[in-house]
Amino acid sequence: MRISLVQNNIIWEQKNANLVHYYNLLSGLSGKTDLVVLPEMCTTGFSMHAAPMAENNDGKSMTAMRKMAKDYKFAITGSFIGKNPEVSPAKEPFCFNRGFFICPDGNETFYDKHHLFRMGDEPKNYRAGTEKILINYMGWNIRLVICYDLRFPVWCRNVNNEYDLLIVAANWPEVRSQAWQSLLTARAIENMTYVCGVNRVGTDGLNIKYSGDSKLINAYGSILSAVEPNTEMIQTLDINLDSLNKFRQKFPVWKDSDKFEIL
């Protein structure tokens, strides 16, 4: 499967401008990739102005993402500021940091971020999701997590090789870049899986700087990508499911993993 890491700057709280940028930027990937990975809150940046910017799954952002997936014939994933029609706005917070995975045939899956970044007041403005999500695409089992989720290995645990690729969409500040890179590698090794972490670059509306450092890492912990930090860049790489399964059979660490449940 060909996977494209899109490390870009995000125009602060300007959905239209970001969507137009993506539509133009990603057109060159048509026929050259199978899956495009965008950063966390790819249409707004990591904004705490959740209520006025939240959309349903059929709103402007997801309508545009569906069009890109269909027109360019690849799957696309990232996160946006979402809401559920059945959740009353009177019961704040009623918004979610919502991951999406949209296939070119129209199939789609959503994941609400489970671990909210309290140091950035995310729990005051968003609700935490409670469900782990698995996606099957092109024969791959794919798990979505979002940014701060990466710090929690129990939540990311790959039980009995249930997933083959962990995707992490992020707005992870430059000041903690070393933690970002180390945790991506740790999750790949301990879960015997590919890990794709895509982070934004630039400076947001809160004057927080992001260096990107997007990575694609294999189950050995080897870094496959070469996305330059502090640079808007797209890199497309091939990943191989047969080689992953052969490694799992040859070196079956997963059979000796500890059993537990999340309550």
HUQUICOR-V524092 format. One record per residue. N is the residue number from 1. SS is DSSP state (A for helix, B for strand, O for the rest). Layout:
<<N:SS> <N:SS>>
This chain:
<<1:O> <2:B> <3:B> <4:B> <5:B> <6:B> <7:B> <8:O> <9:B> <10:O> <11:O> <12:O> <13:O> <14:O> <15:A> <16:A> <17:A> <18:A> <19:A> <20:A> <21:A> <22:A> <23:A> <24:A> <25:A> <26:A> <27:A> <28:A> <29:A> <30:O> <31:O> <32:O> <33:O> <34:O> <35:B> <36:B> <37:B> <38:O> <39:O> <40:O> <41:O> <42:O> <43:O> <44:O> <45:O> <46:O> <47:O> <48:O> <49:O> <50:A> <51:A> <52:A> <53:A> <54:O> <55:B> <56:O> <57:O> <58:O> <59:O> <60:A> <61:A> <62:A> <63:A> <64:A> <65:A> <66:A> <67:A> <68:A> <69:A> <70:A> <71:A> <72:A> <73:O> <74:O> <75:B> <76:B> <77:B> <78:B> <79:B> <80:B> <81:B> <82:B> <83:B> <84:O> <85:O> <86:O> <87:O> <88:O> <89:O> <90:O> <91:O> <92:O> <93:O> <94:O> <95:B> <96:B> <97:B> <98:B> <99:B> <100:B> <101:B> <102:B> <103:O> <104:O> <105:O> <106:O> <107:O> <108:B> <109:B> <110:B> <111:B> <112:B> <113:O> <114:O> <115:O> <116:O> <117:O> <118:A> <119:A> <120:A> <121:O> <122:A> <123:A> <124:A> <125:A> <126:O> <127:O> <128:O> <129:O> <130:O> <131:O> <132:O> <133:O> <134:B> <135:B> <136:B> <137:B> <138:O> <139:O> <140:B> <141:B> <142:B> <143:B> <144:B> <145:B> <146:B> <147:A> <148:A> <149:A> <150:A> <151:A> <152:O> <153:A> <154:A> <155:A> <156:A> <157:O> <158:O> <159:A> <160:A> <161:A> <162:O> <163:O> <164:O> <165:B> <166:B> <167:B> <168:B> <169:B> <170:B> <171:O> <172:O> <173:O> <174:A> <175:A> <176:A> <177:A> <178:A> <179:A> <180:A> <181:A> <182:A> <183:A> <184:A> <185:A> <186:A> <187:A> <188:A> <189:A> <190:A> <191:A> <192:O> <193:O> <194:B> <195:B> <196:B> <197:B> <198:B> <199:B> <200:O> <201:B> <202:B> <203:B> <204:O> <205:O> <206:O> <207:O> <208:O> <209:B> <210:B> <211:B> <212:O> <213:O> <214:O> <215:B> <216:B> <217:B> <218:O> <219:O> <220:O> <221:O> <222:O> <223:B> <224:O> <225:O> <226:O> <227:O> <228:O> <229:O> <230:O> <231:O> <232:O> <233:B> <234:B> <235:B> <236:B> <237:B> <238:B> <239:O> <240:O> <241:A> <242:A> <243:A> <244:A> <245:A> <246:A> <247:A> <248:A> <249:A> <250:A> <251:O> <252:O> <253:A> <254:A> <255:A> <256:A> <257:O> <258:O> <259:O> <260:O> <261:O> <262:O> <263:O>>
